[in-house]
Amino acid sequence: MRGPDLDKERSERKLTLAQFSATYNDGLPDGFPRVSPALLRMFAKRYPHLFANEDAWSLDRHRKQVMDWLPMHLRTSQEVA
């Protein structure tokens, strides 16, 4: 009999914005941009459909989307500045 899938449970756990920020940044390789709560609030405003009916974050639902969005957002922000 298999035990619980701890990685899946960790990925699906509902997190606050601050918890998601810390978890997202934890263990990122050098050179990957880090997130801040302010950047995550911008992301949430840009993609409200990812937060339908709740304000919770989870690694399985949001991490990949943030990873895809963040470099593009930072590049665009630098071009405007």
C-alpha positions, 0 to 999 in steps of 0.5 A: 500500500502506498503512503500519501504523496507528500509532494502533491500535498505540498503543491496543492496546499493553499497558501497566503500571498506571503507564504507563496512568495517565500515558497516560490523563492526558496530553492530557485537557482541563481539567475532566476528572478525572485518574486515579491508580494508587490509583484504577486499582487500585479500578477493577480490583477493581470490574471484574475481568472486564476483566483476565481472564488478565492484569494489563495495561492498554490504551487500547482496552480500558480508557480508555472504561470508566475515563472512564465510571466515574471521575466516578461513583466520585468523586461517590459518594466525595464523598457518603460523606465 
